[in-house]
Amino acid sequence: MSSRRQLANAIRALSMDAVQKAKSGHPGAPMGMADIAEVLWNGYLQHNPANPNWINRDRFVLSNGHGSMLIYSLLHLTGYELSLEDLKNFRQLHSKTAGHPEFGYAPGVETTTGPLGQGIANAVGMALAEKSLAAQFNKDGHEVVDHYTYAFTGDGCLMEGISHEVCSLAGTLGLGKLIVFYDDNGISIDGEVEGWFTDDTPKRFESYGWQVLPAVDGHDAEAVERALLSARENTTQPTLICCKTLIGFGSPNKQGKEDCHGAPLGDDEIVLTREALGWEYGPFEIPDDVYTGWNAKAAGAEREQAWNEKYAAYEAAYPDLASELLRRMAGELPANFAADAQAYIEQCQQSGDTIASRKASQNTLNAFGPLLPEFLGGSADLAPSNLTMWSGSKAITADDASGNYLHYGVREFGMAAIMNGIVLHGGFIPYGATFLIFMEYARNAVRMAALMKQRTIYVFTHDSIGLGEDGPTHQPVEQMSSLRHTPNMSTWRPCDAVESAVAWKYAVERKDGPVSLIFSRQGLPHQSRSEQQLRDVEKGAYVLSGGEGTPDLILIATGSEIGLAQEAALKLRANGTNVRVVSMPSTDVFDKQGADYKQQVLPLEVTARIAIEAGIADFWYKYVGLDGRIIGMETFGESAPANLLFEEFGFTVDNVVSVAEELL
């Protein structure tokens, strides 16, 4: 049987060989963390290579994702469907082994990492999901949700501000099954970090309420194992294991230096490294005894079988809970959701309320919440403004994690990244809220949700200059355009309670990407609709008024500007102009409709078009054409009451009519 060091050396060899073959990559971190990885993956990680989606597996996150050959080597060696050829294809087009780990490419990769700090944030979300799901489903003697979340991090992850946001919250919530290994090698791209990173990291994490195990020799397997056992014994606090390591361990001329962080070692140095490590095999050559020492298939099958037996006993004792757990982990909605949600939408159409769409959103949550036990809401310290709490909301705390609502605190970026971890874990549909302008703080995590095509729901309120006196620092202008241009993101800006309910239904039912729901602070008038118009809302755009014949002019609007478009249309019709008003709450959903439907709504022969939206103007040229007009924002806003701002920036009936007459 190979020694532990020899097993770890297999990671080092595969990592330096793959990076060398690709002529790019990061060999330093995998070589430095190989001994830590061997202890965790060979002795303690609860997983089954034959079933990467086993519900009760431990989650492993490589937050310092540039060291991707570490996880690819681990997955290959332990028996996942990741071949030696896949490793040889490292960083190549359409390869499973992308430059940074990407969710959905290689089996066993739990999340996409690379933007430093987001991996540890995802891990916090996964640990939080485990704790909450366990509180909701486990019964005495039937602990069917019972696993750990492990994360590897580097100096870069802990320098990023998001690490503070999420680790602070993790300590407050007592996520005792979160264990983070900190690769304290003192090196980043620019060199020795002591010139720019002198934090007392152990004290920092102790202040968060974590258990901290400092100064562990990351190349001493027994020391790492002792620390890991201590971490697993403490189930009331997350644990940070600070491991002192040498980046590029084994490389005679480059270990401990930034030279091996993000570049191949070079052929000559690899020869020397093989000699130094005592690794007597050629490139990508792994001896049988090393494969045997790593193979986790048999142990994984035994672990999953033991859990299956535990689940069978749970199912016999609590059949309803057991089936509900499987439904939620599969991401399936309750059978009655679609019909009940549609009934609520029809009720909204009949009620005719004039309310702010943020309030309409809360009303929808009150209707949908009882139907969706998987809802896990939250807000970045703006619940009274975002209106994200509903009558059945119950806060999650360290002592009681059975609730369905998270007070994220003023942590927009952390919230969005934690939500990604929650949805990746499974069992929940998370939604989180802030003002639309503060999407900017969360932007990279929002992008990652879209990149991974995850069902996260963002509630962005206070959607335009209409929020008024707080001024341009709080008034979003370019954010809607940014969201609409993000691949895989679906963005909705409803004009009344009906469209708000439809948007929420769409967000809940969508499985292949995130949804941004954009709501107003100010009241919005109810719009009358026929049965057909009501059905057409879900198509992203529809003819709201003036649907008869071929129009002379089409007004396209969203959200709070629909009321303005309708008023302007009435005045223009009084002057004999055939005006059509198109409500377009979701441009991306409309874009997916067939050509026939698009022609019905926006006939190509009608070139006189005006788009009206209190957001950046340029976005709308794709719908009005270069000869059309846009009443939108081309500057930042100002501090003043909303009605004065709308007048200042041209969002008035008279201005719409004037622009229309000029166009016609």
DAPE-V769894 format. One line per field, one symbol per residue. psi: psi as a letter, one per 40 degrees, with the letter a starting at -180 (. if undefined). Layout:
psi: ???
This chain:
psi: hiiddddddddddddddddddeeiagddddddedddddddddddhhihdegeehdfiihhhgdgedfdeddddddddeeighidddddeheiheidgidihhhechhehdihidhhdddddddddddddddddddddiiheggehgiihiihiadddedhddddddddddddefgeehhhhhggeehadeaheeeegfigdddddddeeihhgifhheehdddddddddddddheeiihhhhhhihhfhehdeeieiededfiididdddddddddefhfiihfhhidddddddhedddddddddddddddddddddgdddddddddddeeiiidedddddddddddddddfihiidddddddddddddeegeehgiiigffddddfehidehhihiddheeafhhgeaggddddddddddddddieihiiiiiiddedddedddddddddefigihhhhigeaeeebdeaddehideddddddehiehhhhgieaddddddddddddehefiihhhhiidiihiihiiidddddedeediihdifehahidihhhiibeedddddddddddddeehhhhhhhgdhdddddeiidddddddghdehehihhhhfahdddededeieeaihgaheiiaihiidddddddeegiddddddddddd.
